[in-house]
Amino acid sequence: MQCCNKTKHRDDDEYKDLINRLNRIEGQLRGIKSMVESERYCTDILTQVSAVSSALNAFGKILLQNHIKSCVANDIRNGNDSTIEELCGIIQKMMK
């Protein structure tokens, strides 16, 4: 899902790290689905939900850090201060 016409090229290491994290999260979600289907006990499922939530938060933090170090820093260097407002908005969304 793309919300605007901006794109970001990621170097191979960043790309591989993000994709590996998403693959692990996807696997955890499939595991939760399987637990529900096999009628596992609620607290066992909730423990896994907590693990997925933590993994997704960690993914978001890494993506935000990479965004600040590259996109935001480059835009500010180039005089595009509107990126600061965009950054403030996304941080507010992430902190909900």
LINQUI-V554883 format. One record per pair of residues at least 12 apart in sequence whose C-alpha atoms are under 8 Angstrom apart, sorted by sequence separation. I is the first residue (numbers start at 1). J is the second residue. D is the distance in whole Angstrom. If there is no record, write none. Layout:
I;J;D + I;J;D
This chain:
72;84;7 + 32;45;6 + 72;87;8 + 32;48;7 + 32;49;7 + 28;48;7 + 29;52;7 + 28;52;6 + 25;52;6 + 25;55;7 + 25;56;7 + 21;55;8 + 22;59;8 + 21;59;7 + 18;59;7 + 18;63;8 + 8;71;8
